[in-house]
Amino acid sequence: MRITLDEERDLATIYLSDERQSSEHGSTFLIVAHDKKNPRPEAITVQLAFEEYERLLLIMVSQASKALPEALLAQAERR
């Protein structure tokens, strides 16, 4: 597993595999979560990329500084 962080866009990508997603058998799903504790709720998007609906290859998280633990972000490669 490896993680990258684009600090300018506050976007983290967690790679669970070195395998590349194919255009023929890959699928991507977008999940939107809302922070209800915030007086002005902001949406956090999580994108899941699979190969053949079976193998989770990567996870992309917007607003990573808010959504992910600091310990995980400390391990990230900066972009």
C-alpha positions in Angstrom: 0.0 0.0 0.0 1.1 3.5 -0.7 -0.5 6.9 -0.4 0.0 10.1 -2.3 -1.2 13.6 -1.3 -1.8 16.5 -3.5 -1.6 19.3 -0.9 -2.8 22.0 -3.3 -6.0 20.1 -4.1 -6.2 18.4 -0.7 -6.6 15.1 -2.5 -5.2 11.8 -1.2 -4.9 8.6 -3.3 -4.4 5.3 -1.5 -3.0 2.6 -3.8 -3.9 -0.9 -2.5 -2.3 -2.6 -5.5 0.3 -1.9 -8.2 -2.2 -3.4 -10.7 -3.6 -0.9 -13.2 -7.3 -0.6 -13.7 -8.3 -1.8 -17.2 -10.8 0.1 -19.4 -12.5 -3.2 -20.2 -13.0 -4.7 -16.8 -12.6 -1.8 -14.4 -15.2 0.1 -12.6 -15.2 3.3 -10.5 -17.8 4.4 -7.9 -18.2 7.8 -6.3 -19.4 8.2 -2.8 -20.3 11.6 -1.3 -20.2 12.0 2.5 -21.4 15.1 4.4 -19.8 16.4 7.6 -22.9 17.1 9.6 -20.9 18.4 12.6 -19.9 21.4 10.6 -22.4 24.3 10.7 -21.9 24.6 6.9 -21.7 21.0 5.8 -19.2 20.3 3.2 -19.2 17.2 0.9 -16.3 14.9 1.0 -16.0 12.6 -2.0 -14.5 9.2 -2.0 -13.8 7.4 -5.3 -13.3 3.7 -5.3 -11.6 2.0 -8.3 -12.1 -1.7 -8.8 -11.0 -4.3 -11.3 -13.7 -6.8 -12.3 -15.9 -5.7 -9.4 -13.7 -7.9 -7.2 -10.4 -6.2 -6.5 -10.3 -2.8 -4.9 -7.3 -1.1 -6.5 -7.4 2.5 -5.1 -9.3 5.0 -3.1 -9.2 8.7 -3.8 -10.4 11.1 -1.0 -11.1 14.8 -1.3 -10.6 17.1 1.6 -8.0 14.5 2.8 -6.8 16.8 5.6 -10.2 16.7 7.2 -11.3 13.1 6.2 -8.2 11.1 6.9 -6.1 10.5 10.1 -3.0 12.6 10.5 -0.9 9.4 11.0 -1.9 8.2 7.6 -1.3 11.5 5.9 2.2 11.6 7.5 3.1 8.5 5.4 2.0 10.1 2.2 4.3 11.0 -0.8 3.7 14.7 -1.5 2.8 15.8 -5.0 
